[in-house]
Structure formats: C-alpha cells, structure tokens
Amino acid sequence: SSGINAEYFVNESYRTNMNEKRMSRLKNQVVKIPESVKILFLMRMANIAGPMPQKVRKILQHLRLTEMNNAVLVQCSDNMIEKIKVIEPYITWGYPSLRSI
C-alpha cells in the first residue's frame, strides 16, 4: 500500500476548496491600521491539521513562523498586510507593547 488513501485526497481537496473561497473573500476585505503604527507583532498560534496550502507555507517560512509560538516583529506595509490576510488562520497579530517584547 502507498500509505495515502482516498480519504486523504478528499480532505485535501476540501481544504483546498475552502482556502480558495477564503482567499476570494479576502480580496475585498479592508484592514485599517492607524498611521502611527510602524511595526506589527505576529505570532504563530494555530497548527491546523491536514495539508497546508503552499502559498501559506511559503509566507510562514519567509517570516520564520514555522513552529508554534514563534513570534516576529515586522514593518507595517501594504505588502505585509496582504501577507497577513493570507496566513491569518495560522497566526495572531497586533501592535507590539513593552510587555509583549
């Protein structure tokens, strides 16, 4: 046996379909961030079972958020906001404070 059964492919197909729907909704979503914010705090929280979309995996690797409870500080930009929208189910984010740093 190859180790991969039909259930795996069904789950992967379902997850891919749901992710595509989520991504299409994100195109119209507007994230408002105050002008005074220059830095964002991102923390990897969720470890969703099953296959992760390749785009999500690449962004998490780029931001060095490959493991649970990893945190990074990033510059606030339009490009970064778009990346955050894509990986939002896997992270929590906000504005840094002295306590979180």
C-alpha positions as CSV (number, residue, x, y, z in Angstrom):
1,S,0.0,0.0,0.0
2,S,1.2,3.5,-0.8
3,G,0.2,4.9,2.6
4,I,-2.1,7.5,1.2
5,N,-5.8,6.6,1.0
6,A,-8.8,8.1,-0.7
7,E,-9.8,10.0,2.5
8,Y,-6.6,11.9,2.4
9,F,-7.3,13.2,-1.1
10,V,-10.9,14.1,-0.3
11,N,-9.7,16.0,2.8
12,E,-7.0,17.8,0.8
13,S,-9.5,18.7,-2.0
14,Y,-12.0,20.0,0.6
15,R,-9.3,22.1,2.4
16,T,-8.0,23.5,-0.9
17,N,-11.5,24.5,-2.0
18,M,-12.2,26.2,1.4
19,N,-8.9,28.0,1.2
20,E,-9.7,29.3,-2.3
21,K,-13.1,30.6,-1.1
22,R,-11.4,32.3,1.9
23,M,-8.8,33.9,-0.4
24,S,-11.6,35.2,-2.7
25,R,-13.3,36.8,0.3
26,L,-10.0,38.5,1.4
27,K,-9.7,40.4,-1.9
28,N,-12.5,42.7,-0.8
29,Q,-11.5,42.9,2.9
30,V,-10.0,46.2,4.1
31,V,-7.7,46.2,7.1
32,K,-7.5,49.6,8.8
33,I,-4.3,50.3,10.7
34,P,-3.6,53.6,12.4
35,E,-1.0,55.8,10.7
36,S,1.2,55.9,13.8
37,V,1.8,52.1,13.7
38,K,5.1,51.3,12.1
39,I,5.7,47.8,13.5
40,L,3.5,44.8,13.8
41,F,3.8,41.8,16.1
42,L,3.0,38.4,14.5
43,M,2.8,35.1,16.5
44,R,2.2,31.6,15.1
45,M,-0.7,30.2,17.1
46,A,-2.8,27.6,15.2
47,N,-1.5,24.3,13.9
48,I,-4.4,23.2,11.7
49,A,-4.3,19.5,11.0
50,G,-4.1,18.4,7.4
51,P,-2.2,19.8,4.4
52,M,-1.4,23.5,4.4
53,P,-1.7,25.5,1.2
54,Q,1.7,26.0,-0.4
55,K,1.3,29.8,-0.5
56,V,0.6,29.9,3.2
57,R,3.6,27.6,3.9
58,K,5.9,29.8,1.9
59,I,4.8,33.0,3.6
60,L,5.2,31.4,7.1
61,Q,8.7,30.2,6.1
62,H,9.6,33.7,4.8
63,L,8.5,35.3,8.1
64,R,10.2,32.5,10.1
65,L,7.0,31.4,11.7
66,T,7.4,27.7,11.1
67,E,6.8,26.5,14.6
68,M,4.1,27.1,17.2
69,N,4.6,30.1,19.5
70,N,7.2,31.7,17.2
71,A,6.9,35.5,17.1
72,V,8.4,38.2,14.9
73,L,8.3,41.9,14.5
74,V,7.7,43.2,11.0
75,Q,7.5,46.6,9.4
76,C,3.9,47.7,8.6
77,S,3.4,48.0,4.9
78,D,0.6,47.3,2.4
79,N,2.5,44.2,1.1
80,M,2.8,42.9,4.7
81,I,-0.9,43.4,5.3
82,E,-1.7,41.3,2.2
83,K,0.6,38.5,3.5
84,I,-1.1,38.7,6.9
85,K,-4.5,38.3,5.3
86,V,-3.3,35.0,3.7
87,I,-1.8,33.5,6.8
88,E,-4.4,34.9,9.3
89,P,-5.9,31.5,10.3
90,Y,-2.5,30.3,11.5
91,I,-1.3,33.5,13.4
92,T,-2.5,36.1,15.7
93,W,-1.2,39.7,15.2
94,G,-1.4,43.1,16.6
95,Y,0.7,46.1,17.7
96,P,3.7,45.5,20.0
97,S,3.9,46.7,23.5
98,L,6.7,46.6,26.0
99,R,5.1,43.6,27.7
100,S,4.9,41.6,24.5
101,I,8.5,42.3,23.6
